[in-house]
Amino acid sequence: MTNTAATAAPAIEHDPNVAVRADGLSKSFGGILVLKNASVALRKGEIHGLVGENGAGKSTLAKLIGGVHVPSGGHISVGGRVTHIPNPAAAIALGIALIHQEPLTFPDLSVAENIFIHRQPRRYGIVDWASMNAQAAAILTSLGVTINPRQKVRGLSIADQQTVEMAAAISQHAKVLLMDETTAALTPSEVKDLFRVMRQLRDQGAALAFIGHRLEEIFDICDRITILRDGEIVGHKLTRETSIDEVLRLMVGRPMDAMFARQIDHKPGDVALEVRSLCRAGEFEDISFNVRQGEIVALAGLVGAGRTEVARAIFGVAPAESGEVLIAGKSARINGPRDAMRLGLALVPEDRQHHGVLMPLSVWRNATLAIADRLARLGFVRDSSAKSQTADYVERLQVRLRSIGQPIRELSGGNQQKIVLAKWLMTKPRIMILDEPTRGIDIGAKAEVHKLVSSLAAEGIAVLMISSELPEVLAMADRVLVMREGRLTGEFERKDATQEKIMAAATGQGVAAAMDAAHRSPQPSGASLWTRFRELGIAAVVVLAMTIASCLQPRFLSNGLRGVLIDSTLIAIVAMGQMMVIITRNIDLSVGSTLGLTAIVVGKLLLDHPGFSPIEAGLIAVVLGGMLGLFNGLLVALLDVPSIIATLGTYTAYRGLTFIYSGGKQVDSVPRWLTALSQVPAGVPWIVYLAAGVAVATAMWLGYSRTGRDIFAAGSNPPAARLRGIGIRGILMLVFTITGALSGFAGLLYASRIPYVNPEGAGKQMELVVISAVVIGGTNVFGGSGSVLGTVLGCLLLGIINVALPTLGVSDFWQLAVYGLCILVAATTDTFIQRRSGLAAELP
Amino acid sequence: MNDLEHLPDASAPAPPWRRALGGMSAARTKEIAIAGLVLLVGAGTCWNNPAFLTAYNLDNLMQRVGMYGIFSIGMGLVIITAGIDLSVGSVFALEGVFLSIMLSGAWPWPFTYFVGPHWPWPLRYVFGHPWPWPVACLGAVAIPTLIGWFHGTVVTRIKLQPFIVTLCGYLFYRSLARTLVIDKSQEFSSLGGQALVALATGHTLGMPRSFVTLIVVAIVVGILLHRSVWGRYLYAVGRNEEAARYSGINSARIITSAYILNGVIVGIAGIFIAVEADSVSPNNHAVGWELSAIAAAVVGGCSLWGGEGSVIGVVLGTVLLILLRNMVNLVGAPSQTEGMVMGAVIFIGALVDQFLTNRRKKAKIVYADAPATPQRGFDVITAGDKSKPS
């Protein structure tokens, strides 16, 4: 559902060439104004570049137009009409699409599906794959790229994934595309391809906005450039009327007096930290520099230059693959932060919220986390000394707070950062690495932090400061190092450094980027092969198992197989539902209890009222099971209870209900037609046909209906699914209801195998067998993928094991254990393969 | 990459309801709530059926609280690391069987089957003759400890989800137990464990020994959790493993040690459980008991996403569950409805937890940059990386 609310203001005088106009837009976060009074017009058939330093506000501007944020002031006009864009879906409805640096795609779905999810073309009500693939191919061709629309997105490179995102936007008739730093992760040849696509779109009349850092790219692709600085627009230029130098000057030129002026009255001492030829594939290469005692070395550059990676490598969070780190002249082996701390290093991380502090914990607990063991005596913490130390530093750093016992999340950003600094100062470091120490802090606190850092240097600490704010760099540093795309591209002494020089080195004027071939190779598409292989693999295992079994017991194929089939059918029916639940990243532990409850209820019903026809009985079973499943769905989807807890509760609750309803007595006689289901008309019992029917129906629904495909999307990437308008809550409720209904149906069939229904035993431990079958069958425990065929094969395999084990002379004690082993093998290989193909890293 | 976007919109003091509680932490609030519930249920049962207050009933209750409470504490530890242990019941079966073998000096079946009458020396040393009960108990406790080490290592090194690992354990250990004694029930009193039985079912200071042991375990674990560096690190790791690493904490070692400690605790509880049942039938012994522990822990304030929980809360949760079961009995309902009651309690516990978390999230002013929205359901079990926003 999309919301677009056109405000009451009448259409202002409108240039038909302008697709989107922003007037006086401003945005503040947490009281800090990041964009003020920004006005820009995106014209059709034009590529409009937005440039500026980190934090200049260009990304915020794009996000405002793209609907990710709502403006704090000003308005946006689309097609001449002032419009309110509350969310990205609304923007898409207006024809505005935001393409992200990290693409929001569904890794488990094909390229064509990524483009058309939730809107697939249909024929006679079912998804028309042929048409979808053809249309996808057409769009991709019109963009000038050769990507196979049937390929799973998982194997694609970032560049290709961005193209898929663009194709999706175009298929939704986007006429305005905002490209937010999309080239940052691309190789030069990929950038060329992207630009070709962009030019094609421009020539077709789209309005494109391009945010980027590499000025040579901007000048290559953009027709018009808007420069932002400190949240304001400082220039609109036509590309052909300006030069890189002028743009640079506009980007950085600002009065310098606002910043804290550092008094340097000491000479740096010996070299405290030295790194030589540090390399880490894909992140940085050949990094060598040193920092002396009492010196502040600034590491400048653009976001993504690799500076944080260098810091993390020195500190041991993600150590370098080659090169040396020397502390006080001695080579150091730093395998983890603990080692680094022992050598006197400290790291104030860039991501304060997730790496710097633990939000719910109190101020003093956060502050003393790094020295907790030093403060302790015999392993026991001494809270009093922890609190008093914290109080000391709070005073010394002038942290504004209510009490040191309050949760740190209640403090403002600046004060939180001071606590982080305090935490590391308590470790009495000799070398401090500060990663963006004043990001997200107001001016006043910034000055205080600068004063503090300055005094630390005066005390003899060696400071390596990573910063993207040039005034800060110039005010604080004794020396400035500049990185670009993983390499050092400049070094300046304090007296020589200027903003232009640093910016030039950071944006790569005159420096070639040699990183490309090394790290941007596309990820192996092994993952899509793996799914095919997985199904074949398990089919092979099943065949193997049957062969072995029939070799050992010649009558296996005639007698044993029937037993296998009958055993497997109930499991298979329920497994269809469980598979869907797991695809959506949930689990249903209550299927066994649901089966038992419906078995008892229907069994008793048939006993008391033998007049019920099979169809009616079946309907009752399915509806009852569905309601039980719906309850699960409500808990999980509406009340946000984790599915493991919710279904744990219903697991016990339904079992109890079973007992209450049956009064503890089993249901003894079951109608003939029911038991007939397990009889053998011509070798294959009816029940098997029923199960096969359910499996086929599931496969059809999952493969050919929009809702079925939505289930996969919801599991593959929930935020992206929401963005495309897929109602996750509805999907979850549906999936749990279906699982309940299938369990109910299985409950009815349960009675056909054994002529009585025991309230305690019916369905006991079944959920485990079902989960085992699903996992063994290849359904990804991380969600997003699964196949009916694999699950059916998994059920067959478990059935064979069940029947074959006694034949092999293995006691039935081991039946469950063998299941367990199968799960372990399946899960381990899946995890291993996923990590190889980079899946695990991509998970949101 | 503009992390300004996560900042709160303003800086203001805490909402009134929190201030009213005198700045009490959420943990304390939950503990008080459960204590209140316990009193309520107790009073209600008492009023309904005075048999509740008889010495016999109270003694029975204390004994059960002791038994269940011990391993619930262990489960609480694992849950604090954002993990889970589904194998506890099967471990009890394995431990019970092992204990009976050590006490009685019987030969485990597989060895007889495979190796024949001539045993290699180490096995002949361990099996085939009865051990005095202290040694047998030590041996029995060693089994869950080793299993705990194994789980912890697989979770931290191979990075399999705790759910999957312990699910396989659930399936595997019981089979092993059944194999060792060919599925025969083991009886302690007849197998030479009389001294142990007397010890474990006896009384100290008027209270059942299991209850006393619970108190001891609770105190020890409580000190560890709340007063030691290890405990601080455990909470930090459970809360946000990445941030803990950045602060120099060895999260792999902490998590593994939590599983090992859980193993020791399970081992201790397992002795009481085996002896109380007197007859350990490997197929049925302690089936499903892990759910009781999970229920007690969750109700007692442990969040499945890790980083939260207290020993007192878990013990209170156990008391609540036992009381509810007792109430069901005294009211005259069939024992299977206990399961329903437990289910209801789990719901309520989870809902209340959800409610408190949502209140915290909604109070934008103060809690705006609270930890990321937890993923749904299974995700909690599969993806341990809670630190990334969704």
Interface residues (C-beta under 8 A of the other chain):
Chain A: F29 G30 G31 I32 V34 G55 S59 T60 H69 V303 V317 G336 P337 R338 A340 M341 L347 P349 D351 R352 Q353 H354 H355 G356 V357 L358 M359 P360 L361 R365 L369 A370 A372 D373 A376 G379 F380 V381 R402 S403 G405 Q406 R409 E410 S412 G413 K423 R439 G440 I582 R585 N586 I587 L635 V636 L639 D640 V641 P642 S643 I644 I645 A646 L648 G649 T650 Y651 T652 A653 Y654 R655 G656 L657 T658 F659 I660 G664 P718 P719 L732 P759 E760 L768 I771 S772 V775 V781 F782 G783 S811 F813 W814 Q815 L816 A817 Y819 G820 L821 I823 L824 A827 T828 T831 L843 P844
Chain B: M1 N2 D3 L4 E5 H6 L7 P8 D9 A10 S11 P13 A14 G23 I84 I158 K159 L160 Q161 F163 I164 V165 L167 C168 G169 Y170 L171 F172 R174 S175 L176 R178 T179 I182 D183 I223 R227 S228 V229 W230 R232 Y233 Y235 A236 R239 N240 E242 A243 A244 R245 Y246 S247 G248 I249 N250 L291 I294 A295 V298 L304 G307 A333 P334 Q336 T337 E338 G339 M340 V341 M342 G343 A344 I346 F347 A350 L351 Q354 N358 V366 Y367 A368 D369 A370 P371 P374 Q375 R376 G377 F378 D379 V380 I381 T382 A383 D385 S387 K388 S390
